[in-house]
Amino acid sequence: GPCTECSCSSGKEPDKDPSHTKKKQNGDRLCVPKIFFGTRTHKQITQISRELKRTAYSYVPMTILSSRDYTCIHPVVSNSSNRNEMCVELLEGKHGRSCSYYHGVHKLVEHHALQLGHGLPQAWDIEDLVGLGRKLRACPYFAARELMMGADIVFCPYNYLLDPQIRDSMDINLKDQVVILDEAHNIEDCARESVSYGVTESQLRAAREELDFMVSNSIRQQQHEPLRAVCCSLV
């Protein structure tokens, strides 16, 4: 009879050709690798999704991972200078309020999953997702992340693939997946940026003052003294 584990319901024998066999995962379920397509900028993702729309693969399940700067539609958070922190605070309900857009994520995900009605049946870009999110009052940022589960192709900026912290926070697992890097000659700079950090002299001085205060008040002296020495030497 038809197999229950995979998506083929015709009951035919699966392709026996070894080049078509896919790695087995979670018992007998067939696992198709995802394609992670990394670009240098968000603008390039828009260009590539436009190209995808013109191909025969326009209906392949996809998603675009991007920051809250591009996808947050909460009227207060989206206008704040620190969207990430404000978003997390809202979701944790720190001030007794939550985000209604976050709780509407399923509406956006279901529209995409069904690809019917006013869902987006073809390759889409961030603007399409945000537009639909506004219409449905549903969060595009978390919807895009949730759509990654069923997506065959995932578009994102390079650093989402290169920076281990971002990979971790976005639940990106590249093991046994396909990774394509567009304009790969930029990778070196991008890798350097993801492990670099810039500070101003005034920030260093402020940090030194705070560390002075910690040391003179015997607050974790052993940990703070070497940090103060680093600040002093840099200043």
Secondary structure, 3 states (H helix, E strand, C coil): CCCCCCCCCCCCCCCCCHHHCCCEECCCEECCCCEEEEECCHHHHHHHHHHHHCCCCCCCCEEECCCHHHHCCCCCHHHCCCHHHHHHHHHHCCCCCCCHHHHCHHHHHHHHHHCCCCCCCCCCCHHHHHHHHHHHCCCHHHHHHHHCCCCCEEEEEHHHHHCHHHHHHCCCCCCCCEEEECCHHHHHHHHHHHCCCCCCHHHHHHHHHHHHHHHHCCCCHHHHHHHHHHHHHHC
